[in-house]
């Protein structure tokens, strides 16, 4: 009987430690997010620009230079979008189209990137501050890093093509 009490006491002491142990998902995401941050990508947990999703979702953000804001647009995967939205390419629809046509140097990289993004990538959003990929982080760090240069090329092609010509960020405005 004494041994049972000792084992029960040890289990009660060890159980909180087991709760602190990271889950398999957390162990998988740590290297992915670390690699993204090392590559200059800001990882955020915010509500995405999607109807019906009220919980925070991971967003991977590439900031535009402060003196060259980008255009405003939102692309949504067709599985998450209404059929009334204008098609963009293959499985993507415009939720918010840019006010001016995208430059050719940006349109081609955007379309190529949309074709190869994983199925859990639901939204590509551009604001005057940054371009953001909203996805559920299904891939490994190595696979994600294959998209980084394409997003940087797209960001550089879109930089300076804000919807309002001559738009500059105000001092202290968000986006960095």
N, C-alpha and C positions, 0 to 999 in steps of 0.2 A: 504494500500500500504506500509506503514511503517513496518508493521509486516512481509510482504513478504521480504523486504530488510533485516530485522533483522534475519529472518530464513535463508536466503541465506548466509549471512555473517557467521552465526554460522556453517552452513554446510561446508563452505569453510575452517573454522578453524579446524573443527573436522576431515575432510577427510584425512589429512596427518597422523593423529593418527591411523586411521583405516588401513592404508597401513602398519604400523609398527606391527600390530597385527599378530602373527604367524598363518600360515595356519594349517589346520587339519593335513596335512602330517608332518609338522614341529613339531606340538605338539605330534604326535605319535612317531617320530624318536628321540626326545630328551631323553626320558627315556631309549630307546633301546641303544643308543650310550653311555649314562652315565653308564648304567649297564655293558656294554662291557668294557669300560675303567676301571671301578672299579674291573672287573675280570682280569685285566692285558692284555687286548686285545687293540692293537693300531688300531684306525680307521683312514683310509686314503681315500682321494678322488683322484684317479689317473686313467689314461687310462689303462684299463685291457688288458691282453694279448689275445685279441680276434680280429679277422678280422672283419671289418665293423662297429666297435664301436669306434668312434673318441672322444666321450665325456667322461668325468671322470665318474667313477663308484665307489661305496663304496667298499672298501676292508677291511676286518677284519684280522689283522696280529698278529701271535704268533711268537715271535723272538726265534731263536735258541741261546743257550749259545755261547758266543764269542769264547770259546775254543773248541766248538763242532759243526762245521758247518754242514748243512744238504745237502741232494742231490738235484739236479736240475731236476724238472719235472713239466709238466703242464697237467692237466686233464680238459677236456671240456665236458660239457653236450652234449649228442648226437644231441639234437635239434639245437645246435649252431655249430656243427662240420661237417666236410665232411665225407662221408661214406668210404673214403679211409683210414681214420685214424684207427689205431689199437684199437679194443674194449678193455676196461679194465674190467668193471663190469657193468651189467645191462644197465643203461642209460648214461654211461660215456665212453669217448674215450681218448686215449693218444695223445696229441698234441706233447709233448716232453716226451719221456720215459726216466727213469733214466738209466745212463750208466751201472750201476751194479744192479743186482736184489735187490729189497727191502728186508730187513730182515723179517723173519716170524713175529716177534714181532710188526712190523710196517704194514705189508701187511694186516693182519686180521683187525686191527682197522681202517685202511684206507677204506677197502671195506665195513665194517659195517657202517662207517660214510657216505660214498657216497650213500648208500641205503636209509638213513634217512634224508638227506639234503632237504630243500624245493625246489620246482620247479624253483624258481627264482635264485637259486644258480647256476651260469653258469660256474665258473672256480675254481679249486683248484690248486694253484701254490706253488711250493716249490723252494726256492733258497738256496744258502749257508747261507743266513742271516735269513730267516723266511719262515713260511708257511702261505699263504694268501687265504682266502675265498672271492671270488668276487661274490657279490649278490646284489639284489635290495631291501633288507631290508623289506621283506614282513611280518615278524613275530614280535610278541611282545617280550619285554625284557625277560619275563619268559620263553618263548619257546626257544629263542636264548640261554639263559643260560644253557639249557639242552644239548647243543653241546659243551660248553666250556671245560668240563672235557675230552670229547672224543678228542678234538683237542689238549689239553695239553698232553694226553697220546700218541697221534700220534707224536707230536713234540718231546717228550722225546724219543720215539722209533727210530725216524729218526735222532736225534742229533748225530753227530759224524760219520755219514755215507755219508760224502761228496763224490762227484764224483771223486775228486782227493785225494787219500789217503794222510794223513798228512797235508791237507790244513788248514791253519790258517788265520784268518782275519788280515789284515794289520791295524796298528794303525791308527785310524781316519777314517776307512772305514764306509760306510753307513750301515744301517740295524738295528739300535736300536730305 
